Structure formats: structure tokens, C-alpha cells
Amino acid sequence: MSIVTVTLNHRELLECTMLSVINQTYSNIEYIIVDGGSTDHSIELIKKNESHITKWITEKDEGIYDAMNKGARLASGDYLCFLNSGDMLVSDNTIEQVVKDIASGKDASIFYGNICVKNSENALKEKKASEPTNKQRMFFCHQSAFVSIKWLQKYPFDTRYKMSADLKFFKQCFYADCVFKHLDYPIVIYDRSGISHRNRNAGLRENVAVIKEMDHGISRLLFLFLLYIVLYWRMLNNKS
């Protein structure tokens, strides 16, 4: 099992993510950190925990998906999860449970679970992913996904997209008849400070571009209609 953490100048968030991986009860984890050239104290933190990290690099990149592609190229595990800085595994035995489910679900190549988010009172609330489908948006969080490395090698993330390359990737897998399996339990505590959450309208517009590229027929028309309705509502309510 490979876990890749992509980070840039997020020392405190990176430490939370690293500890959630380091403390896993499952020991056969290849942990890879791809740093985008941090100028805070992230590198010192990485070096301090180097004995728990399989591989790490620090260099400029062209954005998060370029960094994720680098991580995928460095990985040698059968399955890979992108757990970016700020995201944390729900419990110390999460990976142990996922590995057991992967072993018993050999017909699938992409396993994904639910997420937990913090509410206004800082309490965790579980958000369930949808069952395998094709939508105008992600039907699960990519941080909760464990993807067979062969698919990441076949379809590297399209770096033309800055927020929706993961949507394109999973659509490519869907249309190539890759089998998805929903693990109906929480995998990660999701960090909502990420770029796609902070720039929702820009992300929705990228989703539009992905659908125009990937979908056809009735599905394409329906997905575009749903996205334009959301964008129009957000514009009326002055939401960004």
C-alpha cells in the first residue's frame, strides 16, 4: 500500500497528516511525500521523521496534480491513496481495515470510502459517498480512494485542470470499465481549506470543461444542466 502526501508551506497541517499515517497499525505502508519547494519549516519536519518516510522530494511543480503525478511515478505499491496535507486518516487501524477489504474484493480496482468533516462546533460528522456511478461532480472524495497503480500509470492526471483533474481521471476509469467498490465507512477527516473548496465557482467551471471533454449524449446534457443551475444560483447569491 502506497500513500502519497502532496504539500507546500503547510508545516502544521503536514504534521497532522504525517502522524495519522505514521501511527497506523498496518506496517507495510510505502509513505511518499512530495513537497513543492516549501520555504517554511516543512523540510525540517520531514527530515525529523525521515525514518518513517519511504521516499520524499522537494522541488517546484506546476500545481497539485503535477505533484500527484510525481508521487504516482515514485510509488511501487499495488494501490495508492493521495492523502494531502491537512487530511488525516480517521483511526490508527484504517489502513489495516482497507487492506483486508481490498484483499476480499479482487474484482475491483478502485476502492473508496466515506469522509468525516468538522461542523461549526468542531465535532466530526460522517458524509457518505455515493454508490459507484457517473456524475457531474466527484461522487466520493479522492482522499478516501485507493486506486490500483496500473490505472494511475494509464491515465496520469491532466495538469491543464487545476481543480478537476481528479474528476477527469475517475471518468476515464469509469468509461474504461474499471470496477469501483464503495467501502461504507469513514476513511479520512477531510480538510476543507483546500483550493477546490475555497474556489468553488472556478472548480465548477472546470467540471463543465471536463464534462464537455469526457461525456456524451443525454448524460452530457444532464450534467451540464445541473452544473449551470448551481453556478447561476451561486452567482445570484454572490458566492465565490
C-alpha positions in Angstrom: 0.0 0.0 0.0 1.3 3.4 -1.0 0.3 6.7 0.5 1.3 10.0 -1.1 1.1 13.3 0.6 1.5 16.5 -1.5 2.3 19.6 0.4 3.6 23.2 0.0 4.2 25.5 3.0 1.7 23.7 5.3 4.0 22.7 8.1 1.4 22.4 10.8 -1.1 20.6 8.6 1.6 18.4 7.2 2.5 17.2 10.7 -1.1 16.2 11.5 -1.3 14.2 8.2 2.1 12.5 8.7 1.2 11.4 12.3 -2.0 9.9 11.1 0.0 7.8 8.7 2.9 7.0 11.0 0.6 5.8 13.7 -1.2 3.2 11.6 -1.3 -0.3 12.9 -0.7 -1.7 9.4 3.1 -1.6 8.9 3.5 -2.4 5.2 2.9 1.2 4.1 5.1 2.9 1.5 4.9 6.6 2.5 5.9 9.2 0.0 5.9 13.0 0.5 6.1 15.3 -2.5 6.9 18.9 -1.3 6.6 21.7 -3.8 9.6 23.6 -2.6 8.4 24.8 0.8 10.1 27.8 2.4 8.6 27.3 5.9 9.8 24.6 8.3 8.2 21.7 6.4 11.5 20.3 5.3 12.9 20.2 8.8 9.7 18.3 9.9 10.2 15.8 7.1 13.8 15.2 7.9 12.9 14.8 11.6 10.5 12.0 10.7 12.6 10.6 7.8 12.8 7.1 9.4 9.0 6.8 8.9 9.1 8.1 5.3 9.9 5.8 2.4 10.7 8.5 -0.2 10.4 12.3 -0.3 11.3 15.0 -2.7 11.2 18.8 -2.6 11.1 20.8 -5.8 9.0 23.2 -7.7 6.0 21.8 -9.5 3.2 23.0 -11.8 0.4 22.6 -9.3 -1.2 19.9 -7.1 -1.9 17.4 -10.0 1.7 17.7 -11.3 2.9 16.9 -7.8 0.4 14.0 -7.5 1.7 12.6 -10.8 5.2 12.7 -9.4 4.1 10.8 -6.4 2.4 8.2 -8.5 5.6 7.7 -10.5 7.6 7.2 -7.3 5.1 4.7 -5.9 5.6 0.9 -6.0 2.6 -0.4 -4.1 -0.3 -2.2 -5.7 -2.7 0.5 -4.5 -2.2 4.2 -3.9 -4.0 6.8 -1.7 -3.4 10.6 -2.0 -3.6 11.9 1.5 -2.7 15.6 1.1 -1.5 17.9 3.9 -4.4 18.7 6.3 -6.2 15.4 5.6 -6.0 12.7 8.3 -6.9 9.0 8.5 -9.9 8.6 10.8 -8.2 6.0 13.1 -5.0 4.1 13.6 -6.4 0.9 12.1 -8.0 2.5 9.0 -5.4 1.2 6.5 -5.4 -2.3 8.1 -9.2 -2.5 7.5 -8.9 -1.1 4.0 -6.2 -3.7 3.1 -8.5 -6.5 4.3 -11.4 -5.2 2.2 -9.1 -4.9 -0.9 -8.0 -8.5 -0.4 -11.6 -9.7 -0.4 -12.7 -7.5 -3.3 -10.4 -8.6 -6.1 -12.9 -7.7 -8.8 -12.5 -4.0 -8.1 -9.6 -1.7 -8.9 -10.8 1.5 -7.1 -11.9 1.3 -3.5 -13.3 4.4 -1.9 -14.9 5.2 1.4 -16.8 8.0 3.3 -15.3 11.0 4.9 -15.7 12.9 8.2 -15.9 16.7 8.3 -15.9 19.1 11.3 -19.1 21.0 11.9 -19.4 24.5 13.5 -18.9 23.0 16.9 -15.7 21.2 15.8 -17.5 17.8 16.1 -16.9 15.2 13.4 -19.8 14.3 11.1 -19.7 11.5 8.6 -20.6 12.2 5.0 -21.4 9.1 3.0 -20.1 8.7 -0.6 -22.4 7.7 -3.3 -22.5 4.2 -4.8 -20.5 3.7 -8.0 -21.9 6.0 -10.7 -21.1 8.8 -13.2 -21.9 12.3 -12.2 -21.3 16.0 -12.9 -19.0 16.1 -9.8 -17.0 13.7 -7.7 -19.3 11.1 -6.1 -16.6 10.5 -3.4 -13.6 12.3 -2.1 -10.3 11.4 -3.8 -8.5 11.4 -0.4 -10.7 8.4 0.6 -9.8 6.4 -2.6 -7.4 3.6 -3.0 -6.6 3.2 -6.7 -4.8 0.4 -8.4 -1.4 1.8 -9.6 -2.0 0.5 -13.1 -4.8 3.0 -13.6 -2.7 5.9 -12.4 0.0 4.8 -14.8 -2.5 4.5 -17.7 -4.2 7.9 -17.0 -1.9 10.5 -15.4 -3.7 13.5 -14.1 -4.3 16.1 -16.8 -2.5 19.1 -15.5 -4.4 21.5 -17.7 -7.0 21.3 -15.0 -6.1 22.9 -11.7 -9.1 21.7 -9.6 -10.9 19.0 -11.6 -8.2 16.7 -12.9 -9.3 14.0 -10.4 -12.8 14.2 -11.9 -11.5 13.6 -15.4 -9.3 10.8 -14.1 -12.1 8.9 -12.5 -14.4 9.5 -15.5 -11.6 8.0 -17.7 -11.6 4.9 -15.4 -15.4 4.7 -15.4 -15.6 4.7 -19.2 -12.8 2.2 -19.4 -15.0 -0.2 -17.3 -12.8 0.0 -14.2 -14.7 -1.6 -11.3 -15.4 0.8 -8.3 -16.2 -0.5 -4.8 -17.7 1.6 -2.0 -16.3 0.9 1.4 -19.2 2.1 3.6 -17.2 3.5 6.5 -15.2 6.7 7.1 -11.6 6.8 5.8 -10.4 10.3 6.3 -11.1 13.5 8.2 -11.3 15.9 5.3 -9.6 19.3 5.4 -11.9 21.8 3.9 -9.3 24.5 3.4 -8.2 23.1 0.0 -8.2 25.1 -3.1 -11.2 23.5 -4.7 -13.3 24.1 -1.6 -12.2 27.8 -1.3 -12.7 28.5 -5.0 -16.0 26.6 -5.7 -17.1 28.5 -8.7 -13.8 28.1 -10.5 -14.0 24.4 -9.7 -17.5 24.1 -11.1 -16.4 25.8 -14.3 -13.6 23.2 -14.6 -16.2 20.5 -14.1 -18.1 21.9 -17.0 -14.9 21.7 -19.2 -14.3 18.1 -18.1 -17.9 17.0 -18.9 -17.6 18.7 -22.3 -14.4 16.7 -22.9 -15.5 13.3 -21.4 -19.3 12.9 -21.5 -21.7 12.4 -24.4 -25.4 12.2 -25.2 -28.1 12.6 -22.6 -25.5 12.3 -19.7 -23.6 15.3 -21.0 -26.7 17.4 -21.4 -28.0 16.5 -17.9 -24.6 17.1 -16.2 -24.2 20.5 -17.9 -27.7 21.5 -17.0 -27.2 20.6 -13.3 -23.8 22.5 -13.2 -25.2 25.6 -14.8 -28.1 25.7 -12.4 -25.7 25.6 -9.4 -23.4 28.2 -11.0 -26.4 30.5 -11.6 -27.7 30.0 -8.1 -24.2 30.8 -6.7 -24.0 34.0 -8.8 -27.4 35.2 -7.6 -26.2 34.7 -4.0 -22.8 36.3 -4.6 -21.0 33.1 -3.7 -17.4 32.5 -5.0 
